[in-house]
Amino acid sequence: MRIAITGGTGFIGQALMKALMSLGHSGWIISRSLPDKAPGNGSSPAGGFVRVSWGQLESSPQLLNGVQAVINLAGETISQRWTETAKNRIRSSRVETAAKLADILNRAGIMPKVLVQASGVNAYGFSDSAAFTEESPTVEEDFLASVVRDWEHAAKAIPAERKVTLRFGVVLGRDGGALPRMLLPFRMMAGGPLGSGQQWMSWIHLQDLVQLIIHSLDSVTLEGAVNATAPEPARNSEFGRAAAKTLDRPYWLIAPSPPLRLALGEMSDLLLKGQRVIPAKALANGFRFQFPSIQEALDDLLARS
């Protein structure tokens, strides 16, 4: 299959590209700029991916002729202090990229067979008690929920015969994403609960996420919103105890909410609030998670630490 990927040079995109190449797929990595020695014609050799810039595609959208699938992962990290400037970057990096992608494909008259669109579980808002499936209503009560709303709305204009919107939880990987920062207190012998420790964390192992994206490409019966989270969400205290056990470190030092809110501002909601999200559609569609529990995931990710 010939696939176009945005965000392909990022933490998730690099792992995904390796998996796709191992399966014989080829295509394009769409990025803001090109490496010095990148081919300039947007051609895609069999069995590999080449880089093509947004500028090239905006002037020559036909460079994507022959694309059969689009995977849109583009978006600036939300793990930063949410100043007004940062909020604008977070929103525009998602909404404007989706709009540009729609414009390029529409001007070229290209209708891919499938679009896999990244999104977030923040669509459901925060709750200590509710469990959310794809049938749960979305909200607009906070910054991230409004970003997800605008992101998913913009992606509706991207042409495709079938569309899958994967609402990501916290993606756990060995060499990037949130996990290295989450484990730092434990490595420094200062691990413990954040706030009450009762807030839910809906998470997914990077390897399971990559396989779920590939499953979304292949399964013609899967479409619409799909929760990209492990089937066993974990409370913050459960994650902490699993991390401490795997790293053979103590679990003892409470991080109170007020200092975290003072240090991180509004972004502290990501640590102190959460939601229990269940991947009902993925499971019903036959997808099986290799790492369903947080202990299994951490044992695998930290095995060579």
Backbone bond lengths (Angstrom), bond angles and torsions (degrees), N, CA, C in turn:
res aa  C-N    CA-C-N  psi(-1)  N-CA   C-N-CA  omega(-1)  CA-C   N-CA-C  phi
1 M - - - 1.459 - - 1.531 109.34 -
2 R 1.326 116.49 142.19 1.454 121.57 177.58 1.532 108.16 -99.51
3 I 1.338 114.69 120.56 1.462 121.71 -166.84 1.523 109.71 -125.92
4 A 1.325 116.43 137.75 1.461 122.33 171.97 1.522 108.54 -106.00
5 I 1.333 116.12 130.13 1.461 121.45 -176.50 1.516 109.49 -124.02
6 T 1.325 117.26 126.42 1.454 121.11 167.74 1.525 107.60 -97.93
7 G 1.330 116.41 149.11 1.460 118.92 -175.74 1.514 112.17 72.16
8 G 1.315 116.82 20.43 1.463 120.81 -174.77 1.512 114.84 -73.72
9 T 1.334 117.85 -13.29 1.464 119.94 178.97 1.523 111.98 -95.02
10 G 1.325 117.55 1.11 1.453 121.45 -178.37 1.520 112.99 -85.81
11 F 1.318 114.92 -175.16 1.468 123.74 -177.36 1.529 111.73 -55.22
12 I 1.328 117.55 -50.21 1.463 121.19 179.50 1.519 110.37 -76.32
13 G 1.333 116.36 -43.10 1.459 120.62 -176.02 1.511 113.99 -59.48
14 Q 1.322 117.55 -39.98 1.468 119.50 -179.78 1.522 111.66 -65.60
15 A 1.326 116.76 -42.47 1.468 119.72 178.22 1.517 110.65 -65.17
16 L 1.324 116.43 -39.53 1.459 120.78 179.68 1.524 111.03 -65.29
17 M 1.324 117.15 -44.61 1.458 120.51 -177.65 1.532 111.05 -60.72
18 K 1.332 117.20 -41.43 1.461 120.38 178.40 1.534 110.77 -61.51
19 A 1.329 115.96 -42.13 1.466 119.55 179.96 1.524 110.94 -66.57
20 L 1.321 117.05 -41.17 1.469 120.22 179.51 1.522 111.54 -65.40
21 M 1.330 116.92 -41.56 1.463 120.21 178.79 1.521 111.14 -63.86
22 S 1.341 116.63 -36.38 1.465 119.47 179.43 1.527 111.43 -65.25
23 L 1.338 116.07 -22.04 1.465 120.99 178.31 1.532 112.69 -94.20
24 G 1.339 116.17 1.78 1.455 120.62 176.58 1.507 115.45 89.61
25 H 1.336 118.28 10.48 1.452 120.80 178.47 1.532 110.19 -79.63
26 S 1.312 116.19 158.99 1.459 122.08 177.79 1.510 109.08 -141.71
27 G 1.329 116.25 172.39 1.452 117.85 178.27 1.504 113.03 156.97
28 W 1.341 114.90 -144.44 1.448 122.46 -171.42 1.525 110.35 -128.61
29 I 1.333 115.28 141.55 1.451 122.15 167.60 1.520 106.18 -105.28
30 I 1.323 116.94 115.67 1.463 121.11 -178.38 1.524 108.64 -91.56
31 S 1.325 116.59 122.00 1.462 120.55 -176.38 1.521 110.47 -138.10
32 R 1.325 115.71 169.09 1.460 120.37 -177.79 1.524 111.74 -68.48
33 S 1.326 117.07 -32.63 1.460 120.68 -179.20 1.513 108.89 -142.57
34 L 1.330 115.92 169.46 1.451 121.57 -178.48 1.525 110.08 -109.82
35 P 1.339 117.54 146.50 1.463 119.10 170.80 1.523 109.65 -64.77
36 D 1.318 116.09 160.30 1.465 121.12 -173.60 1.520 113.40 -54.52
37 K 1.332 117.06 -36.44 1.459 120.11 -174.08 1.524 112.75 -106.06
38 A 1.330 116.89 18.95 1.471 119.27 -178.52 1.512 110.40 -70.78
39 P 1.338 118.91 142.11 1.464 120.90 174.06 1.520 109.70 -58.15
40 G 1.295 117.44 141.79 1.447 120.41 -176.49 1.511 114.41 -95.20
41 N 1.299 118.65 -2.25 1.463 118.92 -173.64 1.517 113.88 -103.31
42 G 1.341 116.60 1.43 1.460 118.96 177.11 1.510 113.84 72.17
43 S 1.339 119.08 9.31 1.457 120.93 179.61 1.515 110.10 -69.46
44 S 1.305 116.39 153.58 1.458 121.17 -177.21 1.517 109.75 -124.67
45 P 1.333 118.05 109.07 1.449 120.05 179.97 1.519 111.02 -70.66
46 A 1.314 116.61 151.76 1.454 120.86 179.04 1.519 109.79 -59.32
47 G 1.334 116.26 135.33 1.451 120.43 175.53 1.499 114.68 80.00
48 G 1.341 120.02 10.05 1.443 120.36 -179.13 1.509 112.25 -151.06
49 F 1.346 115.23 175.44 1.449 122.15 178.85 1.519 109.31 -122.01
50 V 1.314 116.59 142.74 1.457 121.27 175.50 1.521 108.74 -119.65
51 R 1.317 115.73 156.54 1.446 121.71 178.58 1.516 110.30 -87.39
52 V 1.313 115.73 139.64 1.448 122.82 173.25 1.524 106.43 -138.16
53 S 1.322 117.40 141.41 1.461 120.11 -175.06 1.527 111.10 -91.62
54 W 1.329 115.54 159.20 1.456 120.63 174.80 1.527 110.21 -59.78
55 G 1.326 115.79 -38.33 1.461 118.89 179.27 1.517 112.52 -60.38
56 Q 1.329 116.24 -43.01 1.467 119.90 177.31 1.523 111.33 -60.48
57 L 1.329 115.73 -44.21 1.465 119.23 -176.46 1.522 111.95 -71.24
58 E 1.327 116.89 -34.05 1.454 118.44 179.86 1.529 111.33 -67.39
59 S 1.338 116.31 -31.68 1.468 118.97 177.70 1.524 112.02 -88.92
60 S 1.332 117.18 -26.73 1.470 121.02 -178.72 1.526 109.95 -137.84
61 P 1.326 117.57 72.95 1.476 119.36 -176.66 1.524 113.63 -62.24
62 Q 1.333 117.06 -20.18 1.464 120.15 -179.97 1.522 112.54 -67.69
63 L 1.340 118.03 -8.38 1.463 119.84 176.29 1.523 111.45 -59.84
64 L 1.324 116.55 -21.43 1.468 120.25 179.26 1.523 112.59 -93.35
65 N 1.302 118.05 10.98 1.467 120.23 176.21 1.532 110.07 -54.84
66 G 1.299 116.16 133.30 1.462 120.61 -179.38 1.508 114.09 95.74
67 V 1.344 117.87 -5.29 1.462 119.31 179.62 1.527 109.48 -67.77
68 Q 1.317 115.62 134.57 1.458 121.59 -178.14 1.533 113.01 -107.78
69 A 1.330 115.74 -21.70 1.464 120.10 -179.48 1.520 108.82 -146.69
70 V 1.323 115.61 148.36 1.460 122.12 177.23 1.522 107.94 -126.36
71 I 1.335 115.89 132.86 1.464 121.99 175.90 1.522 106.94 -120.94
72 N 1.314 116.90 113.82 1.464 121.51 -176.20 1.525 109.84 -105.10
73 L 1.337 115.72 101.89 1.458 122.40 -179.36 1.520 112.57 -109.11
74 A 1.334 117.62 1.57 1.460 121.01 -170.54 1.523 111.80 -65.67
75 G 1.329 115.81 139.32 1.464 121.15 176.02 1.512 110.48 164.59
76 E 1.324 116.21 135.13 1.460 120.92 179.33 1.514 110.40 -68.73
77 T 1.330 116.79 148.44 1.461 121.38 -179.23 1.525 111.44 -59.04
78 I 1.322 116.03 143.04 1.463 120.85 175.43 1.523 111.05 -91.70
79 S 1.350 117.21 -3.74 1.465 121.27 -179.09 1.526 109.75 -85.68
80 Q 1.316 115.35 71.63 1.454 123.25 176.92 1.516 107.33 -157.45
81 R 1.319 116.70 162.04 1.467 118.82 178.05 1.525 109.04 -65.87
82 W 1.329 116.60 132.64 1.456 121.10 -172.26 1.527 111.28 -87.85
83 T 1.314 115.98 72.10 1.456 119.38 168.02 1.522 108.45 -70.52
84 E 1.319 117.32 168.65 1.459 119.24 178.11 1.522 111.03 -61.27
85 T 1.343 116.01 -37.77 1.467 119.55 177.73 1.520 111.12 -63.94
86 A 1.335 116.27 -44.02 1.463 120.13 179.51 1.524 111.16 -64.67
87 K 1.323 116.98 -40.00 1.469 120.27 178.03 1.526 110.91 -60.26
88 N 1.320 115.89 -41.76 1.462 119.34 178.85 1.521 111.44 -63.84
89 R 1.335 116.54 -39.24 1.469 119.81 178.56 1.522 111.04 -66.56
90 I 1.319 116.54 -43.42 1.461 120.92 -179.20 1.527 110.45 -60.54
91 R 1.330 116.09 -44.73 1.461 119.88 -178.82 1.532 111.48 -69.77
92 S 1.337 116.68 -49.49 1.471 119.97 -174.67 1.520 111.83 -67.24
93 S 1.338 117.92 -33.27 1.462 119.76 -179.56 1.518 111.45 -63.38
94 R 1.314 117.52 -24.72 1.458 122.10 178.91 1.531 111.74 -93.73
95 V 1.318 115.30 -52.64 1.461 119.88 -173.97 1.527 110.96 -68.15
96 E 1.330 117.16 -46.21 1.467 119.88 -177.21 1.528 111.50 -69.09
97 T 1.333 117.50 -34.93 1.464 119.34 176.86 1.519 111.10 -64.15
98 A 1.332 117.34 -44.46 1.462 120.08 178.06 1.524 110.83 -60.90
99 A 1.341 116.64 -40.45 1.463 120.19 179.89 1.529 111.16 -66.35
100 K 1.331 117.00 -40.80 1.471 120.08 178.66 1.519 110.95 -64.55
101 L 1.323 116.32 -41.61 1.453 120.63 -179.94 1.528 110.50 -62.59
102 A 1.326 115.99 -42.81 1.467 120.22 178.10 1.529 110.46 -61.66
103 D 1.326 116.63 -43.61 1.462 120.59 -178.62 1.523 111.48 -63.45
104 I 1.327 117.02 -43.66 1.467 121.15 -178.20 1.523 110.88 -63.47
105 L 1.325 117.13 -47.06 1.462 120.32 -178.31 1.525 111.33 -67.94
106 N 1.313 116.63 -39.45 1.466 119.60 179.70 1.524 111.41 -67.34
107 R 1.326 118.53 -40.92 1.464 120.69 179.38 1.520 111.36 -66.62
108 A 1.353 116.63 -32.05 1.467 120.23 178.42 1.520 112.45 -82.50
109 G 1.339 117.14 -8.33 1.462 120.16 -177.75 1.514 112.96 68.25
110 I 1.338 116.67 33.03 1.467 121.88 -176.77 1.520 109.63 -100.51
111 M 1.322 116.72 131.81 1.455 123.12 176.85 1.532 108.47 -122.39
112 P 1.343 118.55 90.99 1.465 120.06 178.92 1.530 111.18 -61.89
113 K 1.315 115.15 156.90 1.460 119.35 178.43 1.517 111.51 -69.73
114 V 1.357 116.60 -32.66 1.461 119.02 -176.29 1.524 110.20 -149.80
115 L 1.319 115.31 143.04 1.458 123.51 170.18 1.518 108.21 -116.33
116 V 1.323 116.91 127.33 1.464 121.79 170.12 1.523 106.40 -109.07
117 Q 1.312 115.99 112.00 1.456 123.69 -172.88 1.525 109.85 -109.13
118 A 1.334 116.69 126.21 1.462 120.25 176.28 1.522 110.31 -73.73
119 S 1.323 115.67 148.10 1.458 122.52 174.69 1.532 106.96 -154.59
120 G 1.318 118.07 -162.26 1.457 119.37 -176.59 1.515 113.06 -142.66
121 V 1.331 115.47 153.77 1.464 120.68 177.58 1.521 111.64 -70.66
122 N 1.336 116.44 -7.99 1.462 119.77 176.32 1.525 111.60 -60.97
123 A 1.336 116.51 -14.24 1.467 120.74 176.79 1.520 111.95 -55.03
124 Y 1.340 118.10 -28.45 1.459 121.61 -174.31 1.521 113.47 -90.22
125 G 1.332 117.62 -6.61 1.453 119.78 -175.81 1.518 111.33 76.47
126 F 1.325 116.19 -169.51 1.463 122.13 -175.83 1.523 111.06 -107.27
127 S 1.340 115.92 145.78 1.462 121.02 175.28 1.525 109.73 -162.56
128 D 1.315 115.94 140.84 1.464 120.88 175.29 1.524 112.06 -88.68
129 S 1.331 117.42 -14.98 1.464 119.85 -171.03 1.523 114.71 -122.09
130 A 1.322 118.31 -31.47 1.466 120.48 -175.01 1.520 111.57 -76.92
131 A 1.317 116.70 153.66 1.460 123.28 171.32 1.525 107.47 -113.71
132 F 1.333 116.50 131.42 1.458 121.17 -173.72 1.522 111.12 -110.69
133 T 1.320 116.40 129.75 1.457 122.70 169.03 1.520 107.77 -114.52
134 E 1.316 115.88 -177.92 1.462 120.14 179.37 1.527 112.88 -64.18
135 E 1.321 116.45 -17.36 1.459 120.47 178.29 1.525 112.48 -84.27
136 S 1.319 117.71 -9.51 1.463 121.20 -178.38 1.524 110.40 -71.50
137 P 1.328 117.69 147.19 1.469 119.97 178.49 1.526 111.07 -69.05
138 T 1.308 115.90 148.87 1.454 121.29 173.71 1.529 108.87 -90.77
139 V 1.329 115.57 163.30 1.462 120.72 -176.72 1.524 109.23 -128.29
140 E 1.318 115.56 173.46 1.463 121.37 176.04 1.527 109.42 -134.62
141 E 1.327 116.27 31.94 1.463 120.46 -167.59 1.518 114.19 -82.55
142 D 1.318 119.45 -11.91 1.462 120.54 -177.30 1.522 109.77 -145.42
143 F 1.322 115.94 177.96 1.457 121.20 -174.41 1.520 111.99 -59.28
144 L 1.334 117.80 -53.07 1.459 119.42 -175.23 1.525 112.06 -66.21
145 A 1.314 117.02 -36.35 1.466 119.34 177.43 1.528 110.43 -62.29
146 S 1.327 117.20 -38.58 1.461 119.76 179.15 1.527 111.07 -70.69
147 V 1.345 117.21 -33.57 1.469 120.30 176.03 1.528 110.15 -63.93
148 V 1.331 116.47 -45.93 1.463 120.33 179.28 1.518 110.44 -61.13
149 R 1.323 117.59 -41.97 1.470 121.20 177.56 1.527 110.88 -57.13
150 D 1.334 116.43 -50.62 1.470 120.36 -178.03 1.522 111.37 -66.87
151 W 1.328 116.91 -36.66 1.472 122.75 -179.48 1.522 110.47 -63.97
152 E 1.331 115.94 -49.99 1.459 120.00 -178.54 1.528 110.74 -66.82
153 H 1.326 117.04 -35.41 1.469 120.02 177.84 1.529 110.62 -64.61
154 A 1.336 117.38 -44.59 1.465 120.77 179.46 1.523 111.05 -62.87
155 A 1.336 116.90 -36.69 1.463 120.76 -177.46 1.520 112.74 -69.76
156 K 1.332 117.75 -17.82 1.465 120.17 178.78 1.524 111.93 -63.20
157 A 1.338 116.81 -22.68 1.472 120.25 -179.00 1.526 112.15 -82.51
158 I 1.335 118.22 -10.51 1.461 120.84 179.25 1.528 108.01 -73.59
159 P 1.332 118.63 121.98 1.466 120.06 -176.32 1.532 111.81 -72.99
160 A 1.315 116.58 137.24 1.466 122.54 174.68 1.520 107.70 -170.33
161 E 1.321 116.27 147.53 1.458 120.58 178.08 1.530 111.46 -68.57
162 R 1.319 116.21 -32.96 1.470 121.84 179.12 1.520 107.82 -138.19
163 K 1.342 116.42 138.70 1.461 120.06 -177.22 1.526 110.14 -127.76
164 V 1.326 115.16 130.90 1.460 122.15 176.22 1.526 107.64 -120.66
165 T 1.316 116.80 123.52 1.461 121.81 177.81 1.519 108.08 -106.92
166 L 1.328 116.49 107.58 1.461 121.49 -178.14 1.523 109.75 -89.88
167 R 1.315 116.57 115.60 1.461 121.54 178.01 1.526 108.80 -90.22
168 F 1.339 114.56 101.55 1.463 121.09 -174.16 1.526 111.33 -73.24
169 G 1.335 114.79 141.44 1.446 120.87 162.75 1.526 108.99 -90.91
170 V 1.325 117.36 -162.65 1.469 121.48 177.10 1.529 108.00 -69.17
171 V 1.328 116.57 121.32 1.464 120.90 -176.93 1.520 108.85 -90.76
172 L 1.330 116.28 121.66 1.460 121.80 -177.34 1.523 110.06 -103.29
173 G 1.325 115.80 119.91 1.456 121.91 178.19 1.515 110.34 -139.13
174 R 1.312 115.76 158.30 1.458 120.67 -175.14 1.526 112.67 -69.00
175 D 1.319 117.29 -39.74 1.461 120.42 -167.98 1.523 114.33 -113.19
176 G 1.310 118.77 16.94 1.454 119.61 -179.70 1.504 110.87 -177.10
177 G 1.334 115.64 -171.56 1.445 120.13 -178.83 1.520 111.46 71.37
178 A 1.326 116.12 -155.01 1.460 121.40 -172.81 1.516 114.16 -81.69
179 L 1.337 118.22 -24.30 1.465 120.17 -168.92 1.522 114.20 -59.52
180 P 1.333 121.49 -46.94 1.471 118.98 -179.39 1.527 113.40 -54.44
181 R 1.339 117.41 -40.08 1.465 120.27 178.89 1.527 111.06 -71.65
182 M 1.328 116.55 -35.17 1.460 119.73 179.67 1.523 111.86 -66.20
183 L 1.336 115.97 -29.67 1.462 120.38 -176.58 1.524 113.32 -88.98
184 L 1.330 117.16 -11.92 1.468 119.59 -175.07 1.527 113.00 -56.54
185 P 1.345 120.81 -45.68 1.468 118.63 178.39 1.527 113.06 -59.19
186 F 1.336 117.02 -35.77 1.466 119.82 -179.56 1.529 110.57 -68.83
187 R 1.315 116.47 -40.46 1.467 119.66 178.41 1.524 110.80 -64.45
188 M 1.349 116.79 -27.17 1.466 121.48 179.50 1.526 112.13 -93.04
189 M 1.342 116.30 15.20 1.461 122.85 178.37 1.526 112.71 63.82
190 A 1.331 117.45 27.25 1.463 121.27 -176.93 1.516 111.37 -128.17
191 G 1.320 117.89 28.85 1.450 121.24 -178.35 1.510 112.96 -76.26
192 G 1.317 115.28 150.64 1.456 120.90 178.11 1.509 109.65 175.38
193 P 1.331 117.08 -175.78 1.465 120.14 -178.08 1.523 112.09 -71.55
194 L 1.334 115.34 149.96 1.458 121.87 172.22 1.520 107.66 -97.52
195 G 1.319 117.10 122.96 1.458 119.88 -175.95 1.521 110.54 60.15
196 S 1.314 115.79 -131.40 1.472 119.98 -178.76 1.519 112.57 -72.48
197 G 1.330 117.00 -23.33 1.457 121.00 -175.46 1.518 113.43 78.92
198 Q 1.329 117.21 -2.76 1.466 120.95 -177.04 1.525 113.13 -93.69
199 Q 1.325 117.23 -6.42 1.462 120.16 -179.26 1.528 110.29 -69.89
200 W 1.342 115.26 142.10 1.457 121.45 -177.64 1.528 111.35 -78.75
201 M 1.302 115.97 148.56 1.458 122.36 170.97 1.522 107.75 -125.42
202 S 1.311 115.81 115.53 1.465 121.46 175.33 1.522 106.61 -94.28
203 W 1.309 117.59 117.84 1.450 123.57 -165.94 1.526 109.07 -134.49
204 I 1.323 116.05 169.26 1.469 120.77 173.89 1.526 108.58 -154.45
205 H 1.303 116.38 139.45 1.466 122.65 174.87 1.527 108.22 -67.94
206 L 1.323 117.14 138.48 1.465 121.13 -178.77 1.522 111.64 -54.18
207 Q 1.311 117.82 -40.22 1.465 120.76 -178.50 1.533 110.88 -64.77
208 D 1.336 117.09 -39.82 1.463 120.00 177.20 1.523 110.86 -67.30
209 L 1.334 117.25 -37.62 1.461 119.15 178.38 1.523 111.39 -63.98
210 V 1.318 117.01 -44.08 1.465 120.44 178.16 1.524 110.24 -59.00
211 Q 1.324 116.40 -44.91 1.465 119.40 -179.62 1.527 111.97 -67.91
212 L 1.342 117.50 -31.98 1.460 119.99 177.54 1.533 110.59 -69.97
213 I 1.322 117.69 -36.45 1.466 120.27 175.47 1.525 109.72 -62.79
214 I 1.329 117.07 -44.49 1.467 120.49 178.82 1.526 110.33 -64.95
215 H 1.319 116.74 -40.40 1.473 120.69 176.21 1.529 110.53 -60.04
216 S 1.333 116.73 -38.32 1.462 121.17 179.18 1.519 111.46 -65.90
217 L 1.326 116.80 -34.01 1.460 120.34 175.92 1.528 111.22 -66.07
218 D 1.315 115.32 -39.15 1.467 120.28 -169.75 1.521 114.60 -89.97
219 S 1.325 118.01 -30.50 1.468 120.92 -173.31 1.525 110.46 -86.00
220 V 1.313 116.47 106.35 1.466 120.69 -175.40 1.526 112.29 -71.74
221 T 1.329 117.76 -10.24 1.462 120.38 -179.85 1.524 112.75 -95.90
222 L 1.320 117.39 -3.00 1.463 120.93 -178.55 1.528 109.25 -98.27
223 E 1.315 117.12 125.71 1.455 120.42 177.39 1.521 110.06 -159.73
224 G 1.327 114.71 168.04 1.457 120.55 -177.78 1.520 111.63 79.92
225 A 1.319 116.13 -162.30 1.463 121.49 -179.54 1.525 110.29 -70.33
226 V 1.327 115.99 133.84 1.471 122.71 179.07 1.527 107.37 -136.20
227 N 1.308 117.17 125.11 1.463 120.75 178.90 1.525 110.30 -75.19
228 A 1.327 115.81 120.14 1.463 121.71 179.15 1.523 108.34 -98.93
229 T 1.327 114.65 73.18 1.459 122.64 -179.22 1.521 108.55 -139.74
230 A 1.315 115.79 155.48 1.462 120.06 175.84 1.521 109.92 -66.32
231 P 1.335 117.89 153.67 1.468 119.97 -177.34 1.526 114.17 -72.61
232 E 1.350 117.56 -8.32 1.465 120.76 179.29 1.523 109.71 -123.52
233 P 1.333 117.72 83.74 1.465 119.26 174.85 1.529 110.09 -57.55
234 A 1.327 115.76 155.27 1.464 119.88 -176.50 1.526 110.00 -124.22
235 R 1.310 115.73 141.20 1.456 118.28 170.27 1.532 108.56 -72.09
236 N 1.312 116.35 158.03 1.461 120.18 -178.78 1.524 111.42 -56.28
237 S 1.328 117.19 -39.88 1.465 120.21 179.44 1.520 111.32 -66.29
238 E 1.335 117.66 -34.83 1.464 121.00 178.44 1.524 110.61 -67.84
239 F 1.339 116.25 -42.92 1.463 119.35 175.25 1.523 110.08 -59.57
240 G 1.329 117.43 -46.09 1.454 120.89 -177.49 1.512 113.02 -61.56
241 R 1.317 116.66 -43.61 1.470 119.10 179.91 1.528 110.94 -67.16
242 A 1.349 117.03 -37.18 1.469 119.90 177.46 1.524 110.69 -65.63
243 A 1.346 117.01 -41.52 1.461 120.74 178.64 1.525 110.74 -64.12
244 A 1.328 116.35 -43.74 1.460 120.19 -179.86 1.529 111.06 -63.26
245 K 1.317 116.24 -40.97 1.465 120.19 179.37 1.521 111.06 -64.29
246 T 1.328 116.99 -45.99 1.460 120.49 -177.00 1.519 111.68 -67.24
247 L 1.332 117.19 -38.41 1.467 121.30 -179.08 1.526 112.44 -86.71
248 D 1.340 117.05 -5.75 1.469 121.73 -175.90 1.524 110.16 56.60
249 R 1.338 114.74 52.22 1.455 122.20 178.67 1.526 109.16 -126.36
250 P 1.330 117.12 160.51 1.466 118.97 179.54 1.527 112.42 -73.64
251 Y 1.303 115.28 157.29 1.468 123.06 175.26 1.515 105.68 -126.01
252 W 1.352 116.02 100.84 1.459 116.57 -170.02 1.531 114.96 -152.57
253 L 1.326 118.51 -30.07 1.456 120.24 -168.92 1.533 110.86 -92.71
254 I 1.317 117.07 113.07 1.460 121.68 178.85 1.530 109.54 -75.87
255 A 1.333 115.72 133.52 1.466 121.36 172.98 1.523 107.32 -100.95
256 P 1.346 119.08 101.86 1.472 120.83 -175.88 1.528 112.00 -64.59
257 S 1.317 115.28 154.01 1.466 120.38 -177.30 1.526 113.76 -63.87
258 P 1.339 120.54 -45.69 1.471 119.33 -174.42 1.529 114.49 -56.71
259 P 1.340 120.37 -46.95 1.464 118.12 178.16 1.525 113.42 -63.08
260 L 1.334 116.79 -35.46 1.460 119.46 177.62 1.523 110.93 -64.81
261 R 1.324 116.52 -41.37 1.467 119.70 178.94 1.528 110.86 -66.30
262 L 1.316 116.02 -37.30 1.465 120.14 179.02 1.521 110.79 -66.45
263 A 1.342 116.50 -41.49 1.463 120.49 -176.24 1.518 112.56 -76.17
264 L 1.328 117.34 -37.16 1.461 121.10 -170.84 1.523 114.10 -107.74
265 G 1.309 117.13 -13.42 1.452 119.30 -178.65 1.520 111.85 68.30
266 E 1.321 114.98 -145.32 1.472 120.88 -176.25 1.519 112.26 -61.41
267 M 1.343 117.38 -27.77 1.460 120.06 -179.62 1.525 112.44 -63.86
268 S 1.332 117.40 -18.60 1.463 120.47 179.15 1.527 111.84 -60.30
269 D 1.343 117.16 -19.42 1.468 119.68 176.72 1.524 111.46 -57.37
270 L 1.333 116.66 -31.42 1.465 119.72 179.57 1.519 111.72 -63.49
271 L 1.337 117.08 -27.91 1.458 121.68 -177.96 1.518 112.62 -95.46
272 L 1.337 116.12 -33.49 1.458 120.13 -170.54 1.525 113.56 -101.05
273 K 1.328 116.69 -12.68 1.459 121.42 175.25 1.525 108.84 -123.72
274 G 1.281 116.62 165.03 1.462 118.88 179.48 1.507 111.37 -166.92
275 Q 1.315 114.96 -172.06 1.453 121.06 177.38 1.522 108.98 -152.98
276 R 1.313 114.82 148.14 1.464 122.16 -179.57 1.525 107.90 -96.71
277 V 1.334 116.22 102.27 1.464 122.10 -174.09 1.531 109.27 -109.29
278 I 1.323 116.36 132.68 1.465 123.44 -176.61 1.534 109.33 -112.78
279 P 1.340 119.05 131.22 1.477 121.67 -179.42 1.523 112.34 -83.71
280 A 1.314 116.24 62.45 1.467 120.68 -172.35 1.525 112.20 -61.16
281 K 1.339 117.39 -44.21 1.468 119.40 -175.83 1.517 111.66 -69.29
282 A 1.310 118.28 -39.92 1.466 120.54 179.36 1.525 110.04 -61.77
283 L 1.334 116.91 -45.16 1.464 120.17 179.80 1.524 110.95 -64.57
284 A 1.336 116.87 -42.57 1.467 119.96 179.74 1.514 111.64 -65.64
285 N 1.345 116.83 -26.10 1.459 121.49 -179.32 1.523 112.35 -86.10
286 G 1.322 116.79 3.82 1.458 120.07 175.43 1.512 115.45 95.43
287 F 1.336 117.97 5.14 1.469 118.83 179.02 1.523 109.34 -77.01
288 R 1.325 115.53 137.34 1.451 120.85 178.99 1.524 110.29 -120.12
289 F 1.308 115.77 128.22 1.455 121.73 -178.00 1.520 110.76 -83.15
290 Q 1.328 115.80 133.12 1.451 119.61 176.77 1.530 111.23 -76.43
291 F 1.351 115.38 -27.54 1.464 120.51 -177.48 1.527 108.75 -128.28
292 P 1.325 118.03 80.31 1.466 120.33 -176.17 1.523 114.23 -77.23
293 S 1.346 118.59 -25.35 1.460 120.91 -176.75 1.519 110.64 -113.47
294 I 1.326 116.05 155.32 1.465 120.74 -176.94 1.528 110.88 -65.94
295 Q 1.328 118.01 -34.56 1.463 119.13 179.32 1.527 111.03 -66.54
296 E 1.336 116.99 -41.66 1.462 120.23 177.58 1.522 110.80 -62.51
297 A 1.338 116.30 -41.40 1.463 120.11 -179.21 1.510 111.54 -64.70
298 L 1.335 117.36 -46.81 1.469 120.66 -178.09 1.523 111.44 -69.40
299 D 1.329 117.23 -35.62 1.463 119.30 176.78 1.526 110.28 -60.00
300 D 1.336 116.15 -39.39 1.465 119.48 179.20 1.525 111.51 -72.82
301 L 1.328 117.28 -47.10 1.455 120.43 -174.26 1.527 112.94 -69.82
302 L 1.330 117.27 -27.18 1.458 120.56 -176.75 1.517 112.59 -106.97
303 A 1.317 116.63 10.06 1.456 119.96 -175.23 1.516 112.05 -60.52
304 R 1.363 117.05 -32.49 1.463 119.73 -177.31 1.536 111.93 -104.55
305 S 1.352 116.35 14.31 1.461 118.75 179.60 1.534 109.76 -72.25
